Amino acid sequence: MLPVTASATIDCPREQVFAFVADLANRPAFTDHFIRSYHLERIPSTGVGAAARFRVEHRVARMWIETVIDGVEPPFMLRERGGGGRQDRIPVHTVWELLAGPASTTQISVTFWTEPSHPIDRAKELLGARGWYRRRWSRALRRLKDALEAGETLARVQVAGEDRIPTLPSAVRHYCRAQLHTGLGDHA
């Protein structure tokens, strides 16, 4: 699918908008009208390597998509790549660009595209996917604008089973546990 771009002007500082968009845990707050079953793949939801998986509800081409942040240039650009469809065989790309506007406004644009190689996947995209995605991303940016300008506190997605208090890495925990069970941890 050729790239689809949607843009909006938000009356908030660029750093604030970037921080909100760069946190994958915030995405359902403004994309839940076309994305379902959204969950984080990793505990850190920001920065390079943060990932999420969700289901896109297009009438013809319903598919699961995984997106991973692979480039961050605060507060200018955020690049995501991933895979979608059966066995994640369709490369998916999303690029967020933020430009400072006059009087602390931000011009934000999101560009989304896929690169299906299988004939069936290409055929599904010919059935209106480009216009459908353009309308959904435009609405998502309108919802993002409304939420940020109103100063609303939006619900964030949490990782199931995430520790509320940071702990030691699992390898260190398992080593310490093994030492305690074998009695090697005693120095008496």
Buried (B, 14 or more C-beta within 10 A) or exposed (E): BEEBBBBBEBEBBBBBBBBBBBBBBBBBBBBBEBBBEBEBBBEBBBEEEBBBBBBBBBEEBEBBBBBBBBEBEEBEBBBBBBBBBEEBEBBBBBBBBBBEBEEEBBBBBBBBBBEBEEEEBBEBBEEEBBEBBBEBBBBBBBBBBEBBEEEEEBEBBEBEEEEEEEEEEEEEEEEEEEEEEEEEEEEE
